Amino acid sequence: MQPRLHFACQLIHAACQGDKLLIFAGVVVRVHLLPEYTRGIGPDGWVQVSFGTSTSQLADRSGVVDERKVRIQRDSRHTPPPSLPAKVTFAGFDFSQWMPVRAEQQTGNTIKGLGASPGRVTATARVLRGPEDFGQMKQGDVLVAAITTPAWTPLFALAAAVVTDVGGPLSHSSIVAREYGVPAVLGTGVATHRIHSGDVITVDGSGGVVTLP
């Protein structure tokens, strides 16, 4: 907190040209940056600051952290829908045929999804559950994940192809896969459940089909 406070005080000192601006800046800092430290504007026109709060006075949030870890583990066992709503109609026309295949429809040795980036690759699958698994990714693996975010982008430079449970034409996986020129099949709904690390799979990004061993 103290580095932030020091920066705020420097900012006020450098920016203020008069009492009116100083008071304005002091109010902004007091409300948005330093509510637990700032006591207002003193008679000399400077911001009055108190360091009375210590870390020992802060509420213990460890219970909240533990509860959220349990919630994440519980939620990770659910299979997310590949799209919402499940049935898409517009002007009386059913667009479901262009939507991802639902999890309960995925049977046999193929998995269907949205072909988000063209190409066909046969390679070893690498199922990653989160950032803690990033070190398992090897050059030429097929990246298999529930969903990707910008934090996953460096892995696309290693991936031969990408397969996800959730995703669409404008999702992160789709855009980055096209930028890197690797095939991608997204919105399968079940990829991380039916594919295992080490499986040799074929990803057809043009047809939106993943063939299992």
Residue, then its C-alpha position, 0 to 999 in steps of 0.5 A: m500500500q505504501p508504494r501506491l500512497h507514495f505515487a499518489c502523493q507525488l502525482i498530487h504534488a506534481a499536478c497541482q497548481g492551486d488550492k482548487l485543483l489540490i482539493f479536487a485531486g485530494v478528493v479523488v485520491r481519497v475516494h478512489l485510491l486511499p480511503e483507509y489512509t487519507r483524512g482530508i485536506g489540512p489547513d496548509g492545503w496538503v493531503q493529511v495521511s494516516f498510517g494507522t492501518s496495519t495488515s494485522q487489522l485486516a479481515d482474515r479472508s483465508g476461509v473465503v479462499d478455501e471456499r472458492k477453491v472448493r467451488i472451482q473444483r466442483d464446477s470443473r466437474h460439470t460439462p458446459p453447454p457448447s452454446l447458449p441458448a441451446k436452440v437458436t431461431f431468427a425470423g422463424f429459421d432454425f440456426s441450430q445446424w450451424m451451432p456446436v453439437r451438444a455433448e449428449q450427441q457426441t458418440g462413436n470415435t469422432i467428436k464434432g464441433l465448429g471448424a474454426s481454423p482450416g487444416r488437417v493434422t494427426a498428432t499427440a493430444r495434450v489435455l490441459r486443465g489450467p495454467e498449472d499444466f502449461g509445462q506439459m505442452k510439447q512442440g507439435d502436440v494438439l492443445v486440448a482444453a475446456i476454453t482458452t484465454p489470452a494467458w494461453t496464447p504462447l501455447f499456440a506457438l507449440a500446438a499442431a492443432v487446437v480442440t476445445d469444449v467451448g468456443g465459437p468463430l470469434s472466441h479467443s481460441s478461434i482467432v489465435a488459431r487462425e493467426y498461427g495457422v493451426p487447425a482448430v475444432l471448437g465447441t465440442g462440449v466433451a473434448t476434455h472428457r473423451i480425449h486423454s493426454g497421449d492419444v493420437i488424434t486427427v483434427d480436421g479444422s475444415g470439417g469440424v471433426v476430431t477423430l479419436p484412436 
